[in-house]
Amino acid sequence: MTGYVALTAYMVEPDGPWDQQAVTNSKLAGAIALILSTVMGLLTMAFVKAEWLRKWWYAIPAAFAIAALLRLTLLAAEL
């Protein structure tokens, strides 16, 4: 689900400088992806502590968090 929301944040392209709805939708999808990756990171932490998962599983929520942060900061200038 996090991947879909992050992909949606990257796929939204405004039609022009007047298209503020597309910019708002992209920012909202990026924020939701960041929240979901945080929740996924917390769940991963619980499963790693229970020794059900190995530590390399932290890479997946970290990658989604980095992608969401990039969309909200550096890559938001493209909108």
C-alpha positions in Angstrom: 0.0 0.0 0.0 2.9 2.4 0.8 4.4 1.7 -2.6 1.2 2.5 -4.4 0.7 5.8 -2.5 4.4 6.8 -3.1 4.0 5.9 -6.8 0.8 8.0 -7.0 2.8 11.0 -5.5 5.3 10.7 -8.3 2.8 10.1 -11.1 0.7 13.2 -10.5 1.8 15.9 -13.0 0.1 19.3 -13.1 -1.2 20.5 -16.4 0.3 23.9 -16.0 1.2 26.5 -13.3 -2.4 27.1 -12.7 -3.1 23.5 -11.7 -2.9 23.7 -7.9 -5.1 20.7 -7.3 -2.5 18.4 -8.8 0.2 19.9 -6.7 -1.9 19.5 -3.6 -2.7 15.9 -4.4 0.9 15.1 -5.0 1.9 16.7 -1.6 -0.9 14.8 0.1 0.1 11.5 -1.4 3.7 12.1 -0.4 2.7 12.9 3.2 0.5 9.8 3.4 3.4 7.7 2.0 5.7 9.1 4.7 3.2 8.3 7.4 2.6 4.8 6.1 6.4 4.2 5.9 6.7 5.3 9.5 4.1 2.9 10.6 5.7 0.2 8.5 9.0 1.0 10.2 7.5 0.7 13.6 5.9 -2.7 12.8 9.3 -3.9 11.3 10.9 -2.8 14.6 8.5 -4.9 16.6 9.0 -8.0 14.4 12.7 -7.6 14.5 12.7 -7.5 18.3 10.5 -10.6 18.3 13.1 -12.2 16.0 10.5 -12.9 13.4 12.4 -10.8 10.8 16.1 -10.0 10.2 17.5 -6.5 10.5 17.8 -6.0 6.7 14.0 -5.6 6.6 14.5 -2.1 7.9 15.7 -1.2 4.4 12.2 -1.5 2.9 10.4 1.2 5.1 13.6 3.3 4.9 13.5 3.3 1.1 9.8 4.3 1.1 10.5 7.1 3.6 13.4 8.4 1.5 11.3 8.4 -1.6 8.4 10.2 0.1 10.8 12.8 1.6 12.4 13.4 -1.8 9.0 14.0 -3.3 8.0 16.4 -0.6 11.3 18.4 -0.6 13.8 18.2 -3.5 11.5 16.9 -6.3 8.6 19.1 -5.3 10.4 21.9 -7.2 9.5 20.2 -10.4 5.8 20.7 -9.8 
